[in-house]
Amino acid sequence: MTAVKILGIHKSFAEVKALDGIDLNIEDGENFAILGPSGSGKSTLLHIIAGLEEPDKGTVAFNGVPQNGIPPHKRDAAIVFQHFALYPHLSSLENITLGLRHGLGLTKQVANNRAVDVADRMQVKHLLDRKPKEMSGGQRQRIALARALARQSGIVLLDEPLSGLDAQLHAVLRLEIATLLRSVGATGINVTHDQLDAMAMADRIAVINLGHIEQLGTPDELYAVPQTLFVASFIGSPPMNLVKIDELTGESAFGQHSTAVMTDALTLGVRAEHLTLTTDSATYGAWAISGVVGLVEPTGKDRIVRLTSDSGHAVTFRCEVADTPSPGTRVTVQCDPRLVHVYSQKTGHRVGTAESVGITLRQPVAA
């Protein structure tokens, strides 16, 4: 197993600053995800770890040994790319063993034995005689993963490995990869824009945006307590409802707030499942929003309902199938202020909950 330490990484391409001071400690044997949108710098960071790019500043170390200047083939890391990168004229067995024989210098017999063993564990042994064109996308990706695992590297780098696969296969391979990495004891670093992949596969996630780490934590920590407005809007499906408080009037979709504690422009955040349908908007201590139902999205076990509040805000909540209102219906939803996150609009950072910060309602919205 291999621990990875990333310290003060900076990288620019011409005038574009791709990474701006990245610090990470990835534990040996950990399944780690680097999650962010396109252009966030996540792939650049992966390439620096792999040795495909050199940082302008900062260091990458494997088990305490600096890797700067060490070429990719001499680093203890294997890579699984988004587009498989299999040689079309070679069989699966030849694709898996090529790097073992020419990169690691193994004999043909030893390389073949290792390939068969990994293919058997991945349930693709029957594909070893086939060429890429004779296999489905999911089968080709399994072979690409088998090629990486056969190297027996301490680190497996995954560069958007599930993009382009159909939804069912995507979900299956997501679980297979996470299980296989744990079974071989490798440190897995998965770069992805898909929050569901990151949440399902990773022990910890670094959310990256515009070259900065927005938040580092477990999937549960990122979902329950997003520390920035970006993380709040990026993590969760549907994303967190974000409602600004008007700095001059103190009004939001919930009503008019006391401005005594407001030293900054604030945004309120509440998860869809924390807004519940009610027929009594005066429930003690609750904050309520009234409006008209627009889109109703079936999800199987429940429904995601989108309404437009009387103040013109788009608000999303979850409800049971039996309680689902029809489009065009006027409804009221409410929440506990202890579950409402408060963010500074100036810094984008979380400052607490509505209750802990002291944000109260002077005048609720009329139902």
Residue pairs with C-beta under 8 A, 6 or more apart in sequence:
1 28
1 29
1 154
1 185
1 186
1 187
2 28
2 62
2 63
2 76
2 153
2 154
2 155
2 186
2 187
3 25
3 26
3 27
3 28
3 62
3 63
3 64
3 187
4 24
4 25
4 26
4 49
4 60
4 61
4 62
4 155
4 187
4 189
5 24
5 25
5 26
5 59
5 60
5 61
5 64
6 22
6 23
6 24
6 25
6 26
6 45
6 49
6 58
6 59
6 60
7 23
7 58
7 59
7 60
7 61
8 21
8 22
8 23
8 57
8 58
8 59
9 19
9 21
9 22
9 23
9 45
9 48
9 55
9 57
9 58
9 59
9 60
10 17
10 19
10 20
10 21
10 22
10 55
10 56
10 57
10 58
11 17
11 18
11 19
11 41
11 44
11 48
11 53
11 55
11 56
12 18
12 56
17 211
18 41
18 44
18 211
19 41
19 44
19 45
19 48
19 55
19 211
20 210
20 211
20 212
21 58
21 212
22 41
22 45
22 58
22 208
22 211
22 212
22 213
23 213
24 206
24 213
24 216
26 32
26 187
26 189
27 187
28 63
28 154
28 187
29 182
29 185
29 186
29 187
30 187
30 188
30 203
30 204
31 178
31 181
31 182
31 188
31 190
31 201
31 202
31 203
32 187
32 188
32 189
32 190
32 202
32 203
32 204
32 205
32 206
33 189
33 190
33 191
33 192
33 197
33 198
33 201
33 202
33 204
33 205
33 206
34 42
34 45
34 46
34 189
34 190
34 191
34 192
34 205
34 206
34 208
35 42
35 192
35 193
35 195
35 198
35 205
35 206
35 207
35 208
35 234
36 42
36 193
36 207
36 208
36 209
36 234
37 193
37 209
37 234
38 193
39 210
40 208
40 209
40 210
40 211
41 208
41 210
41 211
42 191
42 192
42 193
42 208
43 159
43 160
43 191
44 53
45 191
45 208
46 157
46 159
46 189
46 191
47 53
48 54
48 55
48 60
49 60
49 67
49 77
49 155
49 157
49 189
50 72
50 75
50 77
50 79
50 157
51 67
51 70
51 71
51 72
51 74
51 75
51 77
52 72
54 68
54 69
55 68
59 66
59 67
59 68
60 66
60 67
60 68
61 67
62 75
62 76
62 77
62 154
62 155
63 154
67 75
73 103
75 155
76 153
76 154
76 155
77 153
77 154
77 155
77 156
77 157
78 147
78 148
78 149
78 151
78 153
78 155
78 156
78 157
79 148
79 156
79 157
79 158
79 159
80 141
80 144
80 145
80 147
80 148
80 156
80 157
80 158
80 159
80 161
81 144
81 159
81 161
82 159
82 160
82 161
82 163
82 164
83 164
84 132
84 140
84 141
84 143
84 144
85 144
86 92
86 95
86 132
86 140
86 143
86 144
86 147
87 94
87 95
87 98
87 132
88 131
88 132
88 133
89 131
90 98
90 131
91 128
91 129
91 130
91 131
92 119
92 124
92 127
92 128
92 129
92 130
92 131
92 132
92 135
92 143
92 146
93 112
93 115
93 116
93 119
93 128
93 129
95 132
95 143
95 147
96 115
96 118
96 119
96 128
96 143
96 146
96 147
96 150
97 106
97 108
97 111
97 112
97 114
97 115
97 150
99 147
99 151
100 106
100 110
100 111
100 114
100 115
100 150
100 151
101 107
101 108
101 111
103 151
104 151
106 114
111 150
114 150
114 152
115 128
115 146
115 150
116 125
116 128
118 146
118 149
118 150
119 125
119 127
119 128
119 143
119 146
121 180
121 183
122 142
122 145
122 146
122 149
122 176
122 180
123 142
124 139
124 142
124 143
124 146
127 135
127 139
127 142
127 143
130 139
132 140
132 143
135 143
137 164
137 165
137 166
137 169
138 165
138 169
138 172
138 173
141 161
141 162
141 165
141 173
142 173
142 176
144 161
145 161
145 177
145 180
148 156
149 156
149 180
149 184
149 186
152 184
153 186
154 186
154 187
155 186
155 187
155 188
155 189
156 181
156 186
156 187
156 188
156 189
157 189
157 191
158 177
158 188
158 189
158 190
158 191
158 192
159 191
160 191
160 192
160 193
161 173
161 177
161 190
162 170
162 173
162 174
162 177
162 192
162 194
162 197
163 194
165 173
170 197
174 196
174 197
174 200
174 201
175 200
177 188
177 190
177 201
178 188
178 200
178 201
181 188
188 201
190 197
190 198
190 201
190 202
192 198
195 234
195 235
195 236
195 237
196 237
198 205
198 219
199 205
199 219
199 222
199 223
199 235
202 219
203 218
204 216
204 217
204 218
205 216
205 217
205 218
205 219
205 222
206 213
206 215
206 216
207 213
207 214
207 215
207 216
207 222
207 230
207 231
207 234
207 235
208 214
209 230
209 234
214 227
214 228
214 230
214 231
215 222
215 226
215 227
215 228
215 231
222 231
222 235
223 235
223 236
225 341
225 350
226 232
226 235
226 240
226 269
226 341
226 350
227 349
227 350
228 343
228 348
228 349
228 350
229 242
229 267
229 269
229 343
229 345
229 348
229 349
230 348
232 239
232 240
232 242
232 269
232 341
232 343
232 350
233 239
233 240
233 242
236 271
236 272
238 272
238 304
238 316
240 269
240 270
240 271
240 272
240 341
241 269
241 270
241 271
241 272
241 275
241 315
241 316
242 267
242 268
242 269
242 343
243 252
243 253
243 254
243 267
243 268
243 269
243 270
243 313
243 315
244 252
244 265
244 266
244 267
244 268
244 345
245 251
245 252
245 257
245 262
245 265
245 266
245 267
245 268
245 359
246 252
247 262
247 265
249 256
250 256
250 257
250 258
250 259
250 262
250 362
251 257
251 311
252 268
252 311
252 313
253 289
253 309
253 311
253 313
253 315
253 365
254 268
254 287
254 288
254 289
254 361
254 364
254 365
255 287
255 288
255 361
255 362
255 363
255 364
255 365
256 361
256 362
256 363
257 359
257 360
257 361
257 362
258 358
258 359
258 360
258 361
258 362
260 358
261 357
261 358
261 359
262 359
264 344
264 345
264 346
264 351
265 344
265 345
265 346
266 342
266 343
266 344
266 345
266 351
266 359
267 342
267 343
267 344
267 345
268 340
268 341
268 342
268 343
268 354
268 359
269 340
269 341
269 342
269 343
270 335
270 339
270 340
270 341
271 339
272 304
272 316
272 317
272 318
273 317
273 318
274 335
274 336
274 339
274 340
275 289
275 315
275 316
275 317
275 318
275 333
275 334
275 335
276 317
276 319
276 333
276 334
276 335
277 317
277 319
277 323
277 325
277 331
277 332
277 333
278 286
278 288
278 332
278 333
278 334
279 332
281 288
281 290
281 332
281 334
281 364
281 365
281 367
282 364
283 334
285 336
285 337
286 334
286 335
286 336
286 337
287 334
287 335
287 336
287 337
287 340
287 354
287 361
287 364
288 332
288 333
288 334
288 364
288 365
288 367
289 307
289 309
289 313
289 315
289 332
289 333
289 334
289 365
290 309
290 310
290 330
290 331
290 332
290 333
290 365
290 366
290 367
291 307
291 308
291 309
291 310
291 313
291 315
291 330
291 331
292 307
292 308
292 328
292 329
292 330
292 331
293 305
293 306
293 307
293 325
293 326
293 327
293 328
293 329
293 330
293 331
294 306
294 307
294 308
294 327
295 305
295 306
295 327
296 303
296 304
296 305
296 306
296 324
296 325
296 326
296 327
297 303
297 304
297 305
297 306
301 321
302 318
302 319
302 320
302 321
303 318
303 319
303 320
303 321
303 324
304 316
304 317
304 318
305 316
305 317
305 318
305 319
305 324
305 325
306 314
306 315
306 316
307 314
307 315
307 316
307 317
307 331
307 333
308 314
308 315
309 315
309 365
310 365
311 365
315 333
317 333
319 325
325 331
332 367
337 353
337 354
337 355
337 359
337 360
338 353
338 354
338 355
339 353
340 353
340 354
340 355
340 359
341 350
341 352
341 353
341 354
342 350
342 351
342 352
342 353
342 354
342 357
342 359
343 349
343 350
343 351
344 351
351 357
354 360
